[in-house]
Every structure is written in C-alpha cells, then in structure tokens.
Amino acid sequence: MRVAVVGTGYVGLVTGTCFAETGNKVVCVDIDQTKVDKLAAGQITIYEPGLEKLFLRNIKEERLRFTTDLASVVDEVEMIFLALPTPPGAGGAADLKYVLGVAEELGKLLSSYKLIVNKSTVPVGTADKVRAAIAKNYKGEFDVVSNPEFLREGVAVDDFMKPDRVVIGRNSVRARNLMSELYAPFVRQGNPVLLMDERSSELTKYAANSFLAMKISFMNEIAQLCERMGADVDMVRRGIGSDERIGKRFLFSGIGYGGSCFPKDVQALIKSADAADYDFKILKAVEAVNAKQKHHLVEKIKTHYQGDLRGKQFALWGLAFKPNTDDIREAPALVIIDELLKEGASVTAYDPEAMSAVHAQLGTKITFAQSQYQALEGADALLIATEWSEFRTPDFEHIGRALTTKVIFDGRNLFEVAKLQSMGYQYISIGRPQ
Ligand SMILES: NC(=O)c1ccc[n+]([C@@H]2O[C@H](COP(=O)([O-])OP(=O)(O)OC[C@H]3O[C@@H](n4cnc5c(N)ncnc54)[C@H](O)[C@@H]3O)[C@@H](O)[C@H]2O)c1
C-alpha cells in the first residue's frame, strides 16, 4: 500500500519505518527541513533501539523516503497518517493546532478518496473536527479514522511490530478494510484488532495512559507510607504484584513519571472531563502526587546535608525520562538539576543517549561527563535518575574511590540496601528502610 505519515518525530518515524518494513511504500513528511535533510541522507534523528537498521534497510530498498512537501505526496498515496504533536495548550487541554492545521491543508490538496488516520493522542471529538477542517475546502469522498498509538519509547519497534492490540475507531467499511489490510502483518499471532467507534477509540488512549500514570502515583504514595512506617516498598510491590488482578508490571516507585505522554495526557483528560462537566478526582490526585514526587529525591538530599547544598558537587547518572531513549521531555532529572542549581550546588551528568538534548537546553549550567565514572570525580555524592542497564551493576569500588564521601541517592531503587550498607555506603533510596 502507499502510505504518507505526516509528522516524523518519535511516533511518525517508527510508524513510517515499520510500515515500510512490511512492504509498503512510505513517505514521511515533516515541516522541519533540517530533520528531513538528515533523514533523507540516512541519518537517524532519534535514539530508539533496533530502529536504525530497519530505517536504513527500507531507505535502501526505496520503500521509505522523506520530504517537507505535503502537496507533492497527497496524490500518490492511499492513506495519510497524522503523527503530529498535541502539546498542552492554554490551561492544559490538548492543543490541536498542528492536527487541525494539517487537516485544513489536506482539504486544499485532496482530489480523490483518501483515508486520513489520526495517530496523535487527541481528545474525544477530534475526528469530527478533522473531518470538518478537511470538508471546508474538499467536497469529495474521504474517511477519517482514529488509530491511537500505544508504543513505548525505548521498545517502540517491538511494540509497533508486535502490538498488544491495534485500536481502530472508524465510521466506514472502506476505512475498516484498508486499515485491516495494512495492519494484517502486525497481528499474525492473533493480537486483537479492536474495531470501535471513534470516540471510544480516542478515549481509550487517554484512559490507558492515565491508568498507567495512576499505578505509578499509587506506588509512590505507598512508598511515602513505607518511609513513614518502616516498611519496604519492594516487598509490598512483590506482595501485591503476585496477585493476577493487579499484575507485576508498572508498580515501581521512584521520582515520578515524566516523558512526552503521561504528564500531558493526564492533564488533557482532566481538562476534557472538566469540559464535560465531570470532576475527575482520581486523576487530579495522580497529577498532584506526581508533581510532589519529582521533588522527593532533592528533599532527601537536603535533609542529608541539613538544608545546605551550597558548594556541593553531585554526579548525576541518567537524564532521559526513562532508559533506552534520548527523550528528555518532562524528565524528572531536569527538575532535580534545576533544584540543585537553585540551592547553590553543581552537577556533573552522564547519560548514554540524552546528553546532547540536555546540552541544547541547559548549555553550560551543568557539566557533562564522557562516562558514568568520569562524572563521579570529586563529587560529594552520586544521584541516579534513570535506570539505564549499565547503571545497574556498577563497579562500587570505583564509585567509592571517586566520590569524596560514599553517598548514593538513588531515585530508581537499583541496588540492594543491605549490600550497599555492607560496602560502607550511605544509600538513600525511595520507600525502603535506610
Ligand atoms: N512519543 C511517544 O512515546 C508517543 C506514544 C504514543 C502516542 N504519542 C502521540 O503521538 C503524537 C506525536 O508524538 P511524538 O512524540 O512523535 O512527537 P514529536 O514531537 O517527536 O514529533 C512530531 C513531529 O511533527 C512535526 N510537525 C509539526 N507540525 C507539522 C506539520 N504541520 N507538518 C508536518 N510535520 C509537522 C514536528 O516537526 C515533529 O517532527 C502526540 O500526539 C503524542 O501524544 C506519542
């Protein structure tokens, strides 16, 4: 099939590449000329495990190409995917200006039937708005379907190639048939394709992310209780996770959720609920708990140093909002850095993939190290903000030699408390006895 993907960021590039990998002819469109030039030259623009190999293979096989010129691709494709940003707008509701802007542009460009597929995360009712924006200028036949994306950065290729489910909100048989044909190679093992009305499909995405955010905030509150009551959140997590109704995954406490999705999607669903005259109490609490948890590690650091961080030097391992990505949007590490700098401390950071993104944002406010061990040289303590695999079994002797004092503040509970204590560390983590 011939497919266009408009918006070539984390979702668009993975979507376009994976559709090309299953034999489709894909053209990815973006307004960012620098990004398109790089991609067209075979340089990948995001770090996503496994993506580069597929990206290069499909460019070579001429199934994947990149352009800034939407007008030039519309006639040659059957389906147009929108993978555009939906950032928080005024008051936190999803800003639809990118999605509706492109929809209006498409209305001026269409001259025959096209299926417009919305992959961006959008509030209920957006498919209607997209339809109306196109229909302003185009009176011919077209369909709009909602096809929310559930990929997780860091494992996006696997998630896309073998999705737990594909959700399709559609209003026509023609749209359903095209979508079923396109997705057939991805669901060969029987993973469900859930066909539904478009409003339910749009809401499904927000409900999914909000539910997952709720699990994290719940466990962060349990961790707060553990700290006050002398319990161990790791034990409680295992204790509840073995109940099949609860499940083992997504029960880790830490320094709050971040990234480009959970914070904005929780906020947007709260706003959508408000607009529908419904007070979504649980989600408001989820958001408030998360905002507080992002400061929790710094509170512990301040307590440890009796409130005076002036002149202290910290080594920070991890900047990305989670491992296996270079994405730093809403990363808890950035909140930690900001607070430490305000308190008069200095930070030397290391992250395997996210340092250039942070450098672009913070410049020389912090120092960047070439390795996780170089970051430690002369530091008063080590802080851990992202659970990259390479941080999980470090050389503790090396850490002990490099730090001025053997102190670790761990926002991701990577190590055994007893083991660290037996090696002479003051080890401060989340929700566990010190
Ligand atoms: N990142 C994720 O993990 C993830 C997962 C599921 C769903 N989503 C949703 O998918 C959507 C896209 O997210 P993302 O993380 O890929 O965003 P992104 O910011 O990485 O990418 C968006 C791209 O759209 C481009 N763009 C903006 N305006 C454009 C226009 N008029 N024409 C063409 N291109 C344009 C930008 O230049 C950018 O490259 C959002 O709604 C997001 O909530 C994201």
The ligand as an ORCA input file, in Angstrom:
! r2SCAN-3c Opt
* xyz 0 1
  N       6.304      9.688     21.912
  C       5.554      8.675     22.310
  O       6.008      7.771     23.008
  C       4.099      8.590     21.901
  C       3.426      7.375     22.037
  C       2.095      7.301     21.644
  C       1.458      8.434     21.152
  N       2.134      9.614     21.059
  C       1.425     10.769     20.495
  O       1.826     10.901     19.125
  C       1.875     12.281     18.757
  C       3.262     12.629     18.251
  O       4.178     12.441     19.297
  P       5.752     12.413     19.058
  O       6.373     12.042     20.350
  O       6.074     11.614     17.842
  O       6.023     13.972     18.747
  P       7.344     14.622     18.160
  O       7.366     15.999     18.682
  O       8.507     13.728     18.403
  O       7.096     14.646     16.574
  C       6.174     15.464     15.936
  C       6.721     15.863     14.568
  O       5.702     16.591     13.865
  C       6.357     17.596     13.099
  N       5.397     18.609     12.676
  C       4.843     19.624     13.388
  N       3.986     20.316     12.610
  C       3.982     19.730     11.405
  C       3.309     19.987     10.185
  N       2.449     20.989     10.055
  N       3.554     19.185      9.119
  C       4.433     18.167      9.232
  N       5.101     17.872     10.354
  C       4.885     18.644     11.426
  C       7.451     18.102     14.030
  O       8.460     18.793     13.309
  C       7.940     16.786     14.638
  O       8.994     16.221     13.888
  C       1.447     13.061     20.006
  O       0.067     13.291     19.962
  C       1.771     12.099     21.129
  O       0.975     12.319     22.264
  C       3.439      9.709     21.403
*
